[in-house]
Amino acid sequence: MRPDVQTLKARLTEHFPDAAIDVVDDSHRHAGHAGAAGGAGHFRVRMVSARFAGLGTVARHRLVYDAVQDWMPQRIHALAIEARTPAEAADQA
């Protein structure tokens, strides 16, 4: 069974205690999708953390996936990740 938004956010906060984290459950948008058939969730994650400084997109995403790797693919089927540094987030504001 997929985690709820609060549970996923708590897990990410354990691994990224300094981060600003937003989680959106998009599972309803994937009803009928093969990955959703077993109850695994689709989530959108936006994170701002100094840990991402100096890392490329793939390395940032790997850090996020590492935090939930034991939930994939049984509980989480897909994550759409936006991972930014505080400076990058400020530039977009």
C-alpha positions as CSV (number, residue, x, y, z in Angstrom):
1,M,0.0,0.0,0.0
2,R,1.3,3.4,-0.9
3,P,2.4,5.8,1.8
4,D,0.3,8.9,2.5
5,V,1.8,12.4,1.8
6,Q,2.7,12.9,5.5
7,T,4.5,9.6,5.8
8,L,6.5,10.2,2.6
9,K,7.4,13.7,3.7
10,A,8.5,12.4,7.2
11,R,10.8,9.8,5.5
12,L,12.3,12.5,3.3
13,T,12.8,14.8,6.3
14,E,14.7,12.1,8.1
15,H,17.2,12.0,5.2
16,F,17.1,15.8,4.5
17,P,16.5,17.5,7.9
18,D,17.5,20.9,6.5
19,A,15.3,20.7,3.5
20,A,12.0,22.5,2.6
21,I,9.9,19.6,1.2
22,D,6.6,19.6,-0.6
23,V,4.9,16.3,-1.6
24,V,1.8,15.9,-3.8
25,D,0.1,12.6,-4.3
26,D,-0.7,12.3,-8.0
27,S,-1.8,8.7,-7.8
28,H,-5.4,9.5,-8.8
29,R,-4.1,10.9,-12.1
30,H,-2.6,7.4,-12.9
31,A,-5.7,5.2,-12.3
32,G,-5.6,2.3,-14.6
33,H,-1.8,2.6,-15.2
34,A,0.0,-0.7,-14.8
35,G,2.1,0.6,-11.9
36,A,-0.9,1.8,-10.0
37,A,-2.7,-1.6,-10.3
38,G,-0.9,-2.9,-7.2
39,G,-1.6,0.1,-5.1
40,A,1.8,1.8,-5.4
41,G,1.7,5.6,-5.5
42,H,2.8,8.3,-7.9
43,F,4.2,11.4,-6.2
44,R,5.5,14.8,-7.1
45,V,8.3,15.9,-4.7
46,R,9.8,19.4,-4.6
47,M,12.8,19.8,-2.3
48,V,15.2,22.7,-1.5
49,S,18.3,21.6,0.3
50,A,21.9,22.8,0.6
51,R,22.9,19.1,0.1
52,F,22.2,19.5,-3.6
53,A,24.9,22.1,-4.0
54,G,27.5,21.1,-6.6
55,L,25.5,18.0,-7.7
56,G,23.9,17.5,-11.1
57,T,20.3,16.5,-11.6
58,V,21.0,12.7,-11.7
59,A,23.0,12.8,-8.5
60,R,20.3,14.9,-6.7
61,H,17.6,12.4,-7.8
62,R,19.7,9.5,-6.6
63,L,19.9,11.0,-3.2
64,V,16.1,11.3,-3.1
65,Y,15.6,7.8,-4.4
66,D,18.0,6.4,-1.8
67,A,15.8,7.8,0.9
68,V,12.8,5.7,-0.3
69,Q,14.5,2.8,-2.1
70,D,13.0,0.2,0.2
71,W,9.5,1.4,-0.7
72,M,10.0,1.0,-4.5
73,P,8.3,-0.4,-6.4
74,Q,5.8,-1.9,-3.9
75,R,4.7,1.3,-2.2
76,I,5.9,4.0,-4.6
77,H,5.8,3.4,-8.3
78,A,7.0,6.8,-9.5
79,L,8.5,10.0,-8.2
80,A,8.6,13.3,-10.1
81,I,11.4,15.1,-8.4
82,E,12.3,18.8,-8.4
83,A,15.5,19.2,-6.4
84,R,17.0,22.6,-6.0
85,T,19.6,24.4,-3.8
86,P,18.5,27.4,-1.8
87,A,20.2,29.7,-4.2
88,E,18.4,28.1,-7.2
89,A,15.1,28.4,-5.4
90,A,15.7,32.1,-4.6
91,D,16.5,32.7,-8.3
92,Q,13.1,31.3,-9.3
93,A,11.2,33.4,-6.7
